[in-house]
Amino acid sequence: MSAQDRARLHLTATTTANGEDVLKHVKMAASRVKGGGASLLTTGAQNIGAQVNVEKETAEGLSLSITSGRRLVELCTFDAVVTSTERGARLTVGGLQTYKTTQSTVMGFIPVGPKAIAGYAPYKRLLDEVAAELRSIDPSAEVTIG
């Protein structure tokens, strides 16, 4: 699967909770995701300081980023958008709008294997955390990650 295909990974959910509560729980999930980003030197080593940041907040959603430790390098960006429905709210988190990739090489220039998206592991953990948060406030929530 290419990096472009992996970048399309997103969460969609419908819930009986209102939009304000849904966004509050997205922020709570984001605050719990730490570590797992790519190293600053793109050596493939893990960076335990990766974190999810809320860059902008409106009534309709959040602009989020995943950065390396101390916010030195922005690894990827994505949005969480909530819309009102007759039943409650619909939430979409992701796909990635911007992202950095790394790729292993042989002899310094021959690419080997697929490109890796920096910050992808914490991004996937965030989607799982958001799904768990939504199910905790609304056990009947329909959540899909795909």
TORVEXTOR-846514 format. One record per atom (N, C-alpha, C): residue number from 0; atom name; x, y, z. Coordinates in Angstrom, 1 decimal, padded with zeros to 4 digits. Layout:
BEGIN
> seq,atom,xx,yy,zz
> NUM,CA,X,Y,Z
...
end
This chain:
BEGIN
> seq,atom,xx,yy,zz
> 0,N,000.8,-001.2,000.0
> 0,CA,000.0,000.0,000.0
> 0,C,000.9,001.2,000.0
> 1,N,000.6,002.2,-000.9
> 1,CA,001.4,003.4,-001.0
> 1,C,001.2,004.3,000.2
> 2,N,002.1,005.3,000.4
> 2,CA,001.9,006.3,001.4
> 2,C,000.6,007.1,001.2
> 3,N,000.3,007.4,-000.1
> 3,CA,-000.9,008.1,-000.4
> 3,C,-002.1,007.4,000.0
> 4,N,-002.1,006.1,-000.2
> 4,CA,-003.3,005.3,000.2
> 4,C,-003.4,005.2,001.8
> 5,N,-002.2,005.1,002.5
> 5,CA,-002.3,005.1,003.9
> 5,C,-002.7,006.4,004.5
> 6,N,-002.4,007.5,003.8
> 6,CA,-002.7,008.9,004.2
> 6,C,-004.2,009.1,004.2
> 7,N,-005.0,008.3,003.5
> 7,CA,-006.4,008.4,003.4
> 7,C,-007.1,007.8,004.6
> 8,N,-006.4,007.1,005.4
> 8,CA,-007.0,006.5,006.6
> 8,C,-007.8,007.5,007.4
> 9,N,-009.0,007.3,007.8
> 9,CA,-009.8,008.3,008.5
> 9,C,-010.8,007.6,009.4
> 10,N,-011.4,008.3,010.3
> 10,CA,-012.5,007.8,011.2
> 10,C,-013.7,008.5,010.8
> 11,N,-014.8,007.8,010.7
> 11,CA,-016.2,008.4,010.6
> 11,C,-017.0,007.8,011.7
> 12,N,-017.9,008.7,012.3
> 12,CA,-018.7,008.2,013.3
> 12,C,-020.0,009.0,013.4
> 13,N,-021.1,008.3,013.7
> 13,CA,-022.4,009.0,014.0
> 13,C,-022.7,008.6,015.5
> 14,N,-023.1,009.6,016.2
> 14,CA,-023.4,009.5,017.6
> 14,C,-024.6,010.3,018.0
> 15,N,-025.2,010.0,019.1
> 15,CA,-026.3,010.7,019.7
> 15,C,-025.8,011.9,020.5
> 16,N,-024.5,012.0,020.8
> 16,CA,-023.9,013.1,021.5
> 16,C,-023.9,014.3,020.6
> 17,N,-023.9,015.5,021.3
> 17,CA,-023.9,016.7,020.5
> 17,C,-022.5,017.0,020.1
> 18,N,-022.4,017.9,019.1
> 18,CA,-021.1,018.2,018.5
> 18,C,-020.0,018.8,019.4
> 19,N,-020.5,019.6,020.4
> 19,CA,-019.5,020.2,021.3
> 19,C,-018.9,019.1,022.2
> 20,N,-019.7,018.1,022.7
> 20,CA,-019.2,017.0,023.5
> 20,C,-018.3,016.2,022.7
> 21,N,-018.6,015.9,021.4
> 21,CA,-017.8,015.1,020.5
> 21,C,-016.4,015.7,020.4
> 22,N,-016.3,017.0,020.1
> 22,CA,-015.0,017.6,020.0
> 22,C,-014.2,017.6,021.3
> 23,N,-014.9,017.8,022.4
> 23,CA,-014.3,017.7,023.7
> 23,C,-013.6,016.4,023.9
> 24,N,-014.3,015.3,023.5
> 24,CA,-013.7,014.0,023.6
> 24,C,-012.6,013.7,022.6
> 25,N,-012.6,014.3,021.4
> 25,CA,-011.5,014.2,020.5
> 25,C,-010.3,014.9,021.1
> 26,N,-010.4,016.0,021.8
> 26,CA,-009.3,016.7,022.4
> 26,C,-008.8,015.8,023.6
> 27,N,-009.7,015.2,024.3
> 27,CA,-009.2,014.3,025.4
> 27,C,-008.4,013.2,024.8
> 28,N,-008.9,012.6,023.8
> 28,CA,-008.1,011.5,023.1
> 28,C,-006.8,011.9,022.6
> 29,N,-006.7,013.1,022.0
> 29,CA,-005.5,013.7,021.5
> 29,C,-004.5,013.9,022.6
> 30,N,-004.9,014.3,023.8
> 30,CA,-004.0,014.6,024.9
> 30,C,-003.3,013.3,025.4
> 31,N,-003.9,012.1,025.2
> 31,CA,-003.4,010.9,025.7
> 31,C,-002.4,010.2,024.7
> 32,N,-002.3,010.7,023.5
> 32,CA,-001.4,010.1,022.5
> 32,C,-000.1,010.7,022.5
> 33,N,000.9,009.9,022.9
> 33,CA,002.3,010.4,023.0
> 33,C,003.3,009.4,022.4
> 34,N,004.3,009.8,021.8
> 34,CA,005.4,008.9,021.4
> 34,C,005.1,008.3,020.0
> 35,N,006.1,007.7,019.4
> 35,CA,006.0,006.9,018.2
> 35,C,006.2,007.6,016.9
> 36,N,006.6,008.8,016.9
> 36,CA,006.9,009.5,015.7
> 36,C,008.3,009.2,015.1
> 37,N,008.6,009.6,013.9
> 37,CA,009.9,009.3,013.3
> 37,C,010.9,010.3,014.0
> 38,N,012.2,009.8,013.9
> 38,CA,013.2,010.6,014.5
> 38,C,013.5,011.9,013.6
> 39,N,014.1,012.9,014.1
> 39,CA,014.4,014.1,013.4
> 39,C,015.3,013.8,012.3
> 40,N,016.2,012.8,012.4
> 40,CA,017.2,012.5,011.4
> 40,C,016.7,011.5,010.4
> 41,N,015.5,011.1,010.5
> 41,CA,014.9,010.1,009.6
> 41,C,015.7,008.9,009.5
> 42,N,016.2,008.4,010.7
> 42,CA,017.0,007.2,010.7
> 42,C,016.1,006.0,010.9
> 43,N,014.8,006.2,011.2
> 43,CA,014.0,005.1,011.5
> 43,C,013.8,004.8,012.9
> 44,N,014.7,005.5,013.8
> 44,CA,014.6,005.3,015.2
> 44,C,013.3,006.0,015.7
> 45,N,012.7,005.5,016.8
> 45,CA,011.5,006.0,017.3
> 45,C,011.8,007.2,018.1
> 46,N,010.9,008.2,018.1
> 46,CA,011.0,009.4,018.9
> 46,C,009.9,009.4,020.0
> 47,N,010.3,009.2,021.2
> 47,CA,009.3,009.1,022.3
> 47,C,008.5,010.4,022.5
> 48,N,008.9,011.5,021.9
> 48,CA,008.3,012.7,022.2
> 48,C,007.2,013.2,021.3
> 49,N,006.9,012.4,020.3
> 49,CA,005.8,012.8,019.3
> 49,C,004.5,013.0,020.1
> 50,N,003.8,014.0,019.6
> 50,CA,002.5,014.4,020.3
> 50,C,001.5,014.9,019.3
> 51,N,000.3,014.9,019.7
> 51,CA,-000.8,015.4,018.9
> 51,C,-001.2,016.8,019.5
> 52,N,-001.3,017.8,018.6
> 52,CA,-001.5,019.2,019.0
> 52,C,-002.8,019.7,018.4
> 53,N,-003.6,020.5,019.1
> 53,CA,-004.7,021.2,018.6
> 53,C,-004.2,022.5,018.1
> 54,N,-004.2,022.7,016.8
> 54,CA,-003.7,024.0,016.2
> 54,C,-004.8,025.1,016.1
> 55,N,-006.0,024.6,015.9
> 55,CA,-007.1,025.6,015.7
> 55,C,-008.4,024.9,016.1
> 56,N,-009.3,025.7,016.8
> 56,CA,-010.5,025.1,017.2
> 56,C,-011.7,026.1,016.8
> 57,N,-012.7,025.5,016.2
> 57,CA,-013.9,026.2,015.8
> 57,C,-015.1,025.4,016.3
> 58,N,-016.3,025.9,016.2
> 58,CA,-017.5,025.2,016.6
> 58,C,-017.7,024.0,015.7
> 59,N,-017.2,024.0,014.5
> 59,CA,-017.4,022.9,013.5
> 59,C,-016.2,021.9,013.5
> 60,N,-015.1,022.2,014.2
> 60,CA,-014.1,021.2,014.2
> 60,C,-012.7,021.7,014.8
> 61,N,-011.8,020.8,014.6
> 61,CA,-010.4,021.1,015.1
> 61,C,-009.4,020.8,014.0
> 62,N,-008.4,021.7,013.9
> 62,CA,-007.2,021.4,013.1
> 62,C,-006.1,020.8,014.0
> 63,N,-005.6,019.7,013.6
> 63,CA,-004.7,019.0,014.5
> 63,C,-003.4,018.7,013.7
> 64,N,-002.3,018.5,014.5
> 64,CA,-001.0,018.2,013.9
> 64,C,-000.4,017.2,014.9
> 65,N,000.5,016.4,014.3
> 65,CA,001.4,015.5,015.1
> 65,C,002.8,016.1,014.8
> 66,N,003.5,016.4,015.9
> 66,CA,004.8,016.9,015.9
> 66,C,005.8,016.0,016.6
> 67,N,007.1,016.2,016.2
> 67,CA,008.1,015.5,017.0
> 67,C,008.3,016.2,018.3
> 68,N,009.1,015.7,019.2
> 68,CA,009.3,016.2,020.5
> 68,C,009.5,017.7,020.5
> 69,N,009.0,018.4,021.4
> 69,CA,009.1,019.9,021.6
> 69,C,008.6,020.7,020.4
> 70,N,007.8,020.0,019.5
> 70,CA,007.2,020.7,018.4
> 70,C,008.2,021.3,017.4
> 71,N,009.4,020.6,017.3
> 71,CA,010.4,021.1,016.4
> 71,C,010.0,020.8,014.9
> 72,N,009.5,019.7,014.7
> 72,CA,009.1,019.3,013.3
> 72,C,007.7,018.8,013.2
> 73,N,006.9,019.4,012.3
> 73,CA,005.5,019.0,012.1
> 73,C,005.6,017.8,011.2
> 74,N,005.1,016.6,011.7
> 74,CA,005.1,015.4,010.9
> 74,C,003.9,015.2,010.0
> 75,N,002.7,015.6,010.5
> 75,CA,001.5,015.5,009.7
> 75,C,000.4,016.4,010.2
> 76,N,-000.5,016.7,009.4
> 76,CA,-001.7,017.5,009.8
> 76,C,-003.0,016.9,009.3
> 77,N,-004.1,017.2,010.0
> 77,CA,-005.4,016.6,009.6
> 77,C,-006.4,017.4,010.4
> 78,N,-007.7,017.2,010.1
> 78,CA,-008.8,017.9,010.7
> 78,C,-009.7,016.9,011.4
> 79,N,-010.5,017.4,012.4
> 79,CA,-011.6,016.7,012.9
> 79,C,-012.8,017.6,012.7
> 80,N,-013.8,017.1,011.9
> 80,CA,-014.9,017.9,011.6
> 80,C,-016.2,017.3,012.1
> 81,N,-017.0,018.1,012.7
> 81,CA,-018.3,017.6,013.3
> 81,C,-019.4,018.3,012.6
> 82,N,-020.5,017.6,012.3
> 82,CA,-021.7,018.2,011.7
> 82,C,-022.9,017.7,012.5
> 83,N,-023.9,018.5,012.6
> 83,CA,-025.1,018.1,013.3
> 83,C,-026.0,017.3,012.4
> 84,N,-026.6,016.3,013.0
> 84,CA,-027.6,015.4,012.3
> 84,C,-028.9,015.4,013.1
> 85,N,-029.9,014.8,012.6
> 85,CA,-031.2,014.7,013.3
> 85,C,-031.0,013.9,014.6
> 86,N,-030.1,012.9,014.5
> 86,CA,-029.9,012.0,015.6
> 86,C,-028.9,012.5,016.6
> 87,N,-028.0,013.4,016.2
> 87,CA,-026.9,013.9,017.1
> 87,C,-025.8,014.6,016.3
> 88,N,-024.7,013.9,016.1
> 88,CA,-023.6,014.5,015.4
> 88,C,-022.9,013.4,014.5
> 89,N,-022.2,013.9,013.5
> 89,CA,-021.4,013.1,012.6
> 89,C,-020.0,013.6,012.7
> 90,N,-019.0,012.8,013.0
> 90,CA,-017.6,013.2,013.1
> 90,C,-016.8,012.5,012.0
> 91,N,-015.9,013.3,011.5
> 91,CA,-014.9,012.8,010.6
> 91,C,-013.5,013.2,011.1
> 92,N,-012.6,012.3,011.3
> 92,CA,-011.2,012.7,011.7
> 92,C,-010.3,012.1,010.6
> 93,N,-009.4,013.0,010.0
> 93,CA,-008.5,012.6,009.0
> 93,C,-009.1,012.6,007.7
> 94,N,-008.5,012.1,006.7
> 94,CA,-007.2,011.6,006.3
> 94,C,-006.2,012.8,006.5
> 95,N,-005.0,012.4,006.3
> 95,CA,-003.9,013.3,006.4
> 95,C,-003.8,014.3,005.3
> 96,N,-003.7,015.6,005.7
> 96,CA,-003.6,016.7,004.7
> 96,C,-002.2,016.9,004.2
> 97,N,-001.3,016.9,005.2
> 97,CA,000.1,017.0,004.9
> 97,C,000.9,016.0,005.7
> 98,N,002.0,015.4,005.2
> 98,CA,002.7,014.4,005.9
> 98,C,004.1,014.4,005.3
> 99,N,005.1,013.9,006.1
> 99,CA,006.4,013.7,005.7
> 99,C,006.6,012.1,005.5
> 100,N,007.4,011.7,004.6
> 100,CA,007.7,010.3,004.4
> 100,C,009.2,010.1,004.5
> 101,N,009.6,008.8,004.8
> 101,CA,010.9,008.4,004.8
> 101,C,011.0,007.0,004.1
> 102,N,012.1,006.7,003.5
> 102,CA,012.2,005.4,002.8
> 102,C,013.6,004.9,003.0
> 103,N,013.7,003.6,003.3
> 103,CA,015.0,002.9,003.5
> 103,C,015.7,002.9,002.1
> 104,N,017.0,003.0,002.2
> 104,CA,017.8,002.9,000.9
> 104,C,019.0,001.9,001.1
> 105,N,019.5,001.4,000.0
> 105,CA,020.7,000.6,-000.1
> 105,C,021.7,001.5,-000.8
> 106,N,022.9,001.5,-000.2
> 106,CA,024.1,002.3,-000.8
> 106,C,023.7,003.7,-000.8
> 107,N,022.8,004.2,000.0
> 107,CA,022.5,005.6,000.1
> 107,C,021.5,006.2,-000.9
> 108,N,021.2,005.4,-001.9
> 108,CA,020.3,006.0,-002.9
> 108,C,019.3,005.0,-003.6
> 109,N,019.5,003.7,-003.4
> 109,CA,018.5,002.8,-004.0
> 109,C,017.4,002.5,-003.1
> 110,N,016.2,003.0,-003.4
> 110,CA,015.0,002.8,-002.5
> 110,C,014.7,001.3,-002.3
> 111,N,014.4,001.0,-001.0
> 111,CA,014.0,-000.4,-000.6
> 111,C,012.8,-000.3,000.2
> 112,N,011.7,-001.0,-000.3
> 112,CA,010.5,-001.1,000.5
> 112,C,009.7,000.2,000.3
> 113,N,008.5,000.1,001.0
> 113,CA,007.6,001.3,000.8
> 113,C,008.0,002.5,001.7
> 114,N,007.5,003.6,001.3
> 114,CA,007.8,004.8,002.1
> 114,C,007.0,004.7,003.4
> 115,N,007.5,005.2,004.4
> 115,CA,006.9,005.3,005.7
> 115,C,006.4,006.7,006.0
> 116,N,005.2,006.9,006.6
> 116,CA,004.7,008.2,006.9
> 116,C,005.2,008.5,008.3
> 117,N,005.9,009.6,008.5
> 117,CA,006.4,010.0,009.8
> 117,C,005.1,010.4,010.7
> 118,N,005.0,009.9,011.9
> 118,CA,003.9,010.2,012.7
> 118,C,002.7,009.3,012.5
> 119,N,002.8,008.3,011.6
> 119,CA,001.6,007.5,011.3
> 119,C,001.2,006.6,012.5
> 120,N,002.1,006.1,013.3
> 120,CA,001.7,005.3,014.4
> 120,C,000.9,006.1,015.5
> 121,N,001.3,007.3,015.9
> 121,CA,000.5,008.0,016.8
> 121,C,-000.8,008.5,016.1
> 122,N,-000.9,008.7,014.8
> 122,CA,-002.1,009.0,014.1
> 122,C,-003.1,007.8,014.2
> 123,N,-002.6,006.6,014.0
> 123,CA,-003.5,005.5,014.1
> 123,C,-004.0,005.3,015.6
> 124,N,-003.1,005.5,016.5
> 124,CA,-003.5,005.4,017.9
> 124,C,-004.5,006.5,018.3
> 125,N,-004.4,007.7,017.7
> 125,CA,-005.4,008.7,018.0
> 125,C,-006.8,008.2,017.4
> 126,N,-006.8,007.7,016.2
> 126,CA,-008.1,007.2,015.7
> 126,C,-008.7,006.2,016.6
> 127,N,-007.9,005.3,017.1
> 127,CA,-008.4,004.2,018.1
> 127,C,-008.9,004.9,019.4
> 128,N,-008.1,005.9,019.9
> 128,CA,-008.5,006.5,021.1
> 128,C,-009.9,007.3,020.9
> 129,N,-010.0,008.0,019.8
> 129,CA,-011.3,008.7,019.5
> 129,C,-012.4,007.7,019.4
> 130,N,-012.2,006.6,018.8
> 130,CA,-013.3,005.6,018.7
> 130,C,-013.7,005.1,020.1
> 131,N,-012.7,004.8,021.0
> 131,CA,-013.0,004.4,022.3
> 131,C,-013.7,005.5,023.1
> 132,N,-013.3,006.7,022.9
> 132,CA,-014.0,007.9,023.6
> 132,C,-015.4,008.0,023.2
> 133,N,-015.7,007.9,021.9
> 133,CA,-017.1,008.0,021.4
> 133,C,-017.9,006.8,021.9
> 134,N,-017.4,005.6,021.9
> 134,CA,-018.1,004.5,022.5
> 134,C,-018.4,004.6,024.0
> 135,N,-017.5,005.3,024.7
> 135,CA,-017.7,005.5,026.1
> 135,C,-018.8,006.4,026.4
> 136,N,-019.0,007.4,025.6
> 136,CA,-020.1,008.4,025.8
> 136,C,-021.4,008.0,025.1
> 137,N,-021.3,007.1,024.1
> 137,CA,-022.5,006.6,023.4
> 137,C,-022.2,005.2,022.9
> 138,N,-022.6,004.2,023.7
> 138,CA,-022.4,002.8,023.3
> 138,C,-023.0,002.4,021.9
> 139,N,-024.0,003.2,021.5
> 139,CA,-024.6,002.9,020.2
> 139,C,-024.0,003.6,019.1
> 140,N,-022.9,004.3,019.3
> 140,CA,-022.2,005.1,018.3
> 140,C,-021.7,004.1,017.2
> 141,N,-021.9,004.6,015.9
> 141,CA,-021.4,003.8,014.8
> 141,C,-020.1,004.4,014.4
> 142,N,-019.0,003.7,014.6
> 142,CA,-017.6,004.2,014.4
> 142,C,-017.0,003.3,013.3
> 143,N,-016.4,003.9,012.3
> 143,CA,-015.7,003.2,011.3
> 143,C,-014.3,003.8,011.1
> 144,N,-013.3,003.0,011.1
> 144,CA,-011.9,003.5,010.7
> 144,C,-011.5,002.8,009.5
> 145,N,-011.3,003.5,008.4
> 145,CA,-010.9,002.9,007.2
> 145,C,-010.5,003.9,006.1
end
